[in-house]
Amino acid sequence: MNFPPLQSWIPGSQRPLVIAGPCSAESEVQVLETAQALAKLPWVKVYRAGIWKPRTRPGLFEGVGTAGLAWMSRVKEETGLLTTVEVARPDHVKDALAHGIDILWIGARTVVNPFSMQELAESLAGVDIPVMVKNPVNPDLKLWMGAIERLHKNGITRIAAIHRGFFQSEKTQYRNAPLWEIPIELMRQMPGLPVLCDPSHISGNRSLIQQVSQQAMDLEMDGLMVETHPDPDKAWTDSVQQITPESLGEILNNLILREQKGSREFERTLEELRHEVDLIDYEMIRLLAKRMNIAEEMGRYKYTHNITILQLQRWKELFADRIKKGNKAGLDNRFLAALLQLVHEQSIQIQTNVMSRGEEQ
Ligand SMILES: C=C(O[C@@H]1C=C(C(=O)O)C=C[C@H]1O)C(=O)O
């Protein structure tokens, strides 16, 4: 799949491309006032506003609807910013196109549903418009890629992905867990696809937006989509995570844009360090294979003597011991626990395979 670069569909855009605007369009005055302020920031090239809002429960503010599209047209006329809105149904697409919206985006709650995605993709067949695809609510890379593929199959090639974090039942400082490894894997599997970050939805709180935006830049993302409101505390939706256009300007000014490549001297030293990492990884692979071979042998021994696979006491003691040792060595607890659990799971699987094949020692 080929993806034209952002610069080819957003004139004058430089890294980071910034898309900003209110979570929801509330009134013509609010939409225009926000846009006027944002147009002063050189990074901002696209104006966003939620016109149709997917709400978890009915009865909450569900967006101003089609009326807001006329306000977006005025934004374009008066500021020159490109405009983008979220679409979730073919009739939204039709309305947005009829009002000259420049870019569409598809939200996390739509991307989770292949039926909705297929319907939307088909409604876009033969339409020459760029589309941005947020990650699905749940951490499922295949769904995200599937949504992009459905659009591509229907002739949409100007596509960008937007990383807005993932739902996780475990409470953390973030509203949506960033799980950076997922967009990184997306970049690996779909090279050339522009990837933006939505620090507002990841953070859920304006105090984290700077740090999340910096992380996105350090992970080579192409841009940011940030919710901005002239009076965030009074916003009708997502008030805690919205920021004023002025704060956005400060955050963008504070961003450190690091180079992708260094001097020859730097690259040489980096190569040396990478060589060390390579050797360590090979050693880890050799040791893991050795450990799994022993687990397999244990499986056969247990099978011959009719002994259960899981040995809880041993597992508990081993786990506690390795965590303690890892702590002393300066390893992070959560990382180590996840790694040990993965190794244990595989060791159990290998022994299960041996037993189901009925292999004697
Ligand atoms: C390898 C064994 O079987 C299982 C796997 C373990 C492991 O991988 O370290 C530990 C205990 C058992 O639950 C064992 O009994 O020692």
The ligand as a MOL file (V3000), in Angstrom:
LIG
                    3D

  0  0  0     0  0            999 V3000
M  V30 BEGIN CTAB
M  V30 COUNTS 16 16 0 0 0
M  V30 BEGIN ATOM
M  V30 1 C 9.2410 -25.7750 34.8580 0
M  V30 2 C 8.3110 -26.1760 35.7310 0
M  V30 3 O 6.9390 -26.1430 35.4250 0
M  V30 4 C 6.1900 -24.9490 35.5510 0
M  V30 5 C 6.9830 -23.8580 34.9860 0
M  V30 6 C 7.8840 -23.1610 35.7520 0
M  V30 7 C 8.9330 -22.2800 35.1010 0
M  V30 8 O 8.8860 -22.0920 33.9040 0
M  V30 9 O 9.8460 -21.8250 35.8150 0
M  V30 10 C 7.7830 -23.2360 37.1380 0
M  V30 11 C 6.8410 -24.0010 37.7590 0
M  V30 12 C 5.8020 -24.7390 37.0360 0
M  V30 13 O 4.6010 -24.0250 37.1480 0
M  V30 14 C 8.6380 -26.6630 37.0870 0
M  V30 15 O 7.8500 -27.4340 37.6260 0
M  V30 16 O 9.7170 -26.3010 37.5870 0
M  V30 END ATOM
M  V30 BEGIN BOND
M  V30 1 2 1 2
M  V30 2 1 2 3
M  V30 3 1 2 14
M  V30 4 1 3 4
M  V30 5 1 4 5
M  V30 6 1 4 12
M  V30 7 2 5 6
M  V30 8 1 6 7
M  V30 9 1 6 10
M  V30 10 2 7 8
M  V30 11 1 7 9
M  V30 12 2 10 11
M  V30 13 1 11 12
M  V30 14 1 12 13
M  V30 15 2 14 15
M  V30 16 1 14 16
M  V30 END BOND
M  V30 END CTAB
M  END
